[in-house]
Amino acid sequence: MRLLLIAKDTRQYTNWFPQGVAYVAAVLLEKGYKIEVYHQNVHHYPDEHLTNYFNNNYCDVVGVGAIGGYYQYRNC
């Protein structure tokens, strides 16, 4: 089973990875799942980049995490 975890862009220049996504990834890796992480916050990719990623890659499960705030909630 392939799982994709997405760390959404906060539009800030901090490289803080959302701890919730990190905890989920750690547990899933321990259980033997294949995990991919799309870390939009580091590269500040536009939303179209994520759409293209979905069009070119298959995942069974997608999880989204963000550092809280109204902007991130609305963006997700």
Secondary structure as GFF3:
##gff-version 3
##sequence-region A 1 76
A	DSSP	beta_strand	2	7	.	.	.	ID=ss1
A	DSSP	alpha_helix	19	30	.	.	.	ID=ss2
A	DSSP	beta_strand	34	39	.	.	.	ID=ss3
A	DSSP	alpha_helix	40	43	.	.	.	ID=ss4
A	DSSP	alpha_helix	47	56	.	.	.	ID=ss5
A	DSSP	beta_strand	61	65	.	.	.	ID=ss6
A	DSSP	alpha_helix	70	75	.	.	.	ID=ss7
###
